[in-house]
């Protein structure tokens, strides 16, 4: 039984108020006579039976603190005798960039939850985990959320969703920022996904990918070569490159793939771009590129290269324009899936339909460049 679902446990510790966001807690953590509860504490702390709960494995300390923080909300207050009557669900949020937690994107997700009756710290607890541009971290982060017995996991991007799906086949997973999950083997179909994955799919059709190239052509009619900065190990990357190459032929544009797998490879990729001198940059929305968007956009500005991407943050970092789904709308929509699952049966996958086209002229910051300045 999950921590959120337990009733009637007694916590009599009299130390300072517990703060699960810090790395330390009261010396005398908890007094409890329930064998069930103590067993779960040992599980969260990775302690053997009979082990001292004050001697925590440092590698598991954060998971233990998160578990105990959940318990502090979910179990009744013994000092006052008050009974907790409302269930507290625990949501794991697995994504790439820590900045989204306090950005318009993360706030849209929280707003969507509030609109459906869920508030973080009241009837839900959200445990945010981020890979920070390192795809190899998704699996251990997902495993950690499963060990903490989350009631639901939200996974942003295909690698995060795949890691969550591999970690559990029982905890519901809400995916977002995923293109073509059927061909990637994440779900069986949009109408009947099967398994434990549902959520929102990015509409990355050939028409939308081709539209990005068309926007560059419209802005710079004489352009003949475009460099595509991509993370080739991302599940959708090669398919997106094929779509772009097909669209480029009709526009008489030559695509140059710049493969970057790690942050250390950007310098080499930039040197290739400088050698071949394309007329513009097209940037995929991989976690690696997103984490290094300022680096990429600064390079583009210094070398007078117009850059186009799928997401608004690239424009805010100095790109010329973006065209793609409205990410805040997608996060807010994903929150409705979370609420639906927590309240009852889930529903089929839907595709994002809100497209957003942005340039420096439509953002709150003044433009660094206009298209004419790149010619």
N, C-alpha and C positions, 0 to 999 in steps of 0.2 A: 504494500500500500504506500502511495506517495506521501511525502511530507505534507503536501497541501490537503490531502484527504483525511489525515488523522485527527482524532478528537480525543480530549480527555487526558493528554499527557501533562505532567506537572513539571515546571521549570522553576527551581527555587534559588538559583544563583543570585547573589546580591552585589556583583561587581559593577563596573561602569557599564553604561549603555553599549550594546554591541553594535559595531559598525562594520558590515561585510565589505566595505570598500577599502578598508585598511588592511595591513599585513599583520596586525596583532590584535588580540582580544584579551579579556580578563584572564588572570592567572587561573582562577578556579572557574572553568568554563561552564559547567552545568552539573546540577544534581538531579538525577532522575532514577526512578525505581523501575521504569518500564524496560524489560529486556529487549523488546522489539525496537524501541527508540535507540538504546545503546548500540544494538547490532547495526543499525543503519548509520550511526555516527562512525563506527569502526569501518564500515564499508566506504563511506565518503572519504575518510582519512587514510584509507588503504592500510589499516592496522589489523594484525592478526588477532584472533580471540585471545583475551587476556592481556593484550598490549595496553600500554598507558596512553590514554587519550591526550595527555599533555605533551607527548613525544611524537609530534606529527612529522611525517615525511615531508620535507620542504617542497618537493616536487608536486605534492598533492595538497599543499596548504591552501591554495586559492580555492580548490574545489570544496575542501572542508568548510572554509569560511563562507562560501556561497550557500552550501547546504545548511549550515547553522543559521545564516542570515534568513533563509527561507523559513526555517523552523521558528525563528523569533516572531515572524509575522503570522505564521499559520497556527501555532499552538496558543491555547488560552493563557492569560496572565494569571498566575497562581496568587500573586500578591493581592490582587483586587477581587479575585474570584470571578472575573468576567469570562464569559464563554464566547469563543470565536464562532460565529454562525455562518459567515460567508466563506465559501471556498476560495483559496488563493492558488491560482494556476501559475506554474513556472514556465516561462518561454525562453528558449535559447535562440539567440540571434547570431547567425554565422555569416560574416561578410569580410570584405577586404580592407576597407579604409576606416580607421577609427574616427575620422572627422565626421562621418555621416551621423554619428550618434547625436551630435548637437547642431547639425546643419538643417537646412530646410527639408532635406530628404528624411532625416530621422524624425524631425518634428511633424512631418506629414504622416508618418507611420503612427506616431503617438496620438495625433489628432484623430486619425481613422479609428484607432482603438477606443478613444474617448467617445466618439460618436456612436459606438456600439456598446457602450456601458463598461469599458475596461480601462482602469487607470493603474499605471505602474506604481507599485508601492502600496496599493490599496487591495485590489482583488486579483492583481497579477504581479509577478516579479520577472523582470527581463534581465537575462545574463548575456551581455554583449561579448562576442569573441571575434577577433580580427586577425587575418593572415598577413596584413600589411605588405602586400606585394610578394609574398612567398607562398606559392601554391602548395608546397610540400607541408605546410602547417595546417591545411584544412582537415586532413584526416585525424591528427591528434586532437585538434580542437573539437571536432565533431564527436570523437570518442569520449572526450571529457564531458561534454554536454549529456551524452547518453548515460555515463556513469552517475551523473548528478540527477538522473531520472526526471528530465524535463517532461512536461506534459505536451509540449509542442516545440518544434524547431522551425525557425524561419531561415531560409538559406538564400542569399543573394549571389547570383552568378552560377553558371553551370558547374564549375569545380566544387564550389561549396555544396551545391545540391547533391552532386555525386558522392561527395565525402559523407554527407549526412545519411544518404540512402544506404551506403555501404556500412555505416555504423549501426543502423537500426532498421528493422522492417516492421516495427510495431508503433513507434512514436510517430505521430502525424508530422509531415514536413510540408511547409508552404514555401514554394519556390517563387522567385522573381528575378528579373534581369537574366532570363534564360531564353536563348533563341533555339527554335526547332528541337525541343526536348525529345520528340519521338525518334528522330534519326540518331540522337545521342544515346538512346537506350534508357532514358530516365523514366519515361512513361510509355504505356502501350498506345494510347491515342489521346487526342484532345478531349473527346466526348467521354471516353471511358479510360481514364488514366491507369486504373488498377493500382494495387500496392498501397503504399502509405504516402504518396506524393500528390499534391494538388497545387494550385496557385495560378500565377499570371505569367504569360509567355510574351516576350518581346516580338513584335512583328518586324522581322528583318527580311522581308521579301526582296526579290530582285528589284522591284520597282523602287523601294525605299533606298536600297544601297546605290542603285543607279542614279537616284535623285541627288545624292551627295556629289557625285561626279558632275552631274548636270549643273548644279549650283556653282561649282568651281568654273566650269566652262562658260556659264553665263557671266560670271564676274571677271574672268580673264579669257576672252575668246581665243586668243592666240596660243593658249597653253597646249602642249603636246606630250608632256610627261608628268606623271604624278607618282610620288613615292608613298607606299603604304607601310606604315610602321605597325608591325603586328607581333604578337606573341604566338609563334607557330604551334606550341603545345596546347593552346586553348582548344577545346573540342570543336568550336565552330569556326576557327580561324581559316582553315584551308577552304572550307565551303564558302566563306565570305570572300576570300580572294578569287575564287572561281566566278562568283557573281559579279565582282567588280571588273574582272578581266573581260567578261562577256559584255558588260555595259560600256567599258572603255573602247572596245572595238567600234561600236556604233558612233562614238563621239570622236574617233580618231585620236585617242589618247593611249599612250603606252604606260602600263603599270609597272612599277619597280617595287618588288617586295623587299622590305627591310626587316629581317627576322631578329628579334631581341628576346632572349629567354631570361636574362637576369639583368639587374640594374647595372652591373659592371660592363655589360655589352653595349650600352647606349653610345659610348664614345666611339666604338668601332662602327656602329650603325650610322652615326652622324658623319663620320669620315666618308663612308660610302655615298651618302647623300650629297656631300660637298663635291665629291669626285664626279658624280653623274649629273649634277645640277638639274634636278627636276624643277618644274614650275610651281609645284605646290605639294603639301603634305596631307595625307589622309591618315587618321589615327584610329586604330580599333579601340574598343572599350574594354580591353583586358584589364584585370586587376593590376598587373605590372605597369601598364601605361598610365592607368588612372593614378596610381601612387606617385608616378614620376611626371605628372602632367605639367608641373611648373618647369621642370628641366626641359621637357620637349618643347613647350611653347616659348621658353626663353631662347632656345636654339633657333626656332623658326623666326623669331623676331630679329635676332642678331643677323641672320642671313637672308632677311627679306623674303621669307617663304610663307605664303598664305597657308593656313592650316584649317582643316575642317574635320569635325568629329561627330560623334552621335550624341554627346552629352554637354549640357550647359556649363559645368565646371571647367571644361577646356576653354570655352569662350571667356569665362571669367579670368582664366590664367593667361589670356593673351591671344587665343586663337581667333581666326577671322570669322568663323561661323560654325554652327552645329545644326544637325537635322536628325531627329529621331524621336522616340517616344518621350513623353514628359515623365521623367523619373519620379518627381514628387507625387504626381498623380498615381503612378504605379505602386509606390509604397503605401499610399493611402488606400488604394484598392486592395492591396495585399492584406492590410489590416482587417478588411471585411471578411477575408477568408479565415484569418485567425479567429475572429469572433464567431464565425459560423461553426467552425470545428469545436471550439470550446463550449458552444451552446448546444450543438447537436450534429446531425449528419453533415458531411462535407458535400461539395458540389463539383461539377466538372471543371476542367481547365477553361480559362477564357484568355483571349488575346488582347493586348493593350491596343486601344484605338485612338488615344490622344497623342497626336504628333506635335512636335514643337520645333519650330525653325527659329534660330537665334543668330544674331550677329552682334558685333560690338555696339552697334547703334541702338540695339534694343535692350541693352543691359544698363544697370544703374551706374556702372563705371564708364569713364570717357574712353573712346576707342584709341588704341595705340596706333593702329594702321587702318587705312581703307584699302580696298582692292586696287585702286589706281596707284597706290604707293609701292606696290610690289612689281609694277611693270618697268 
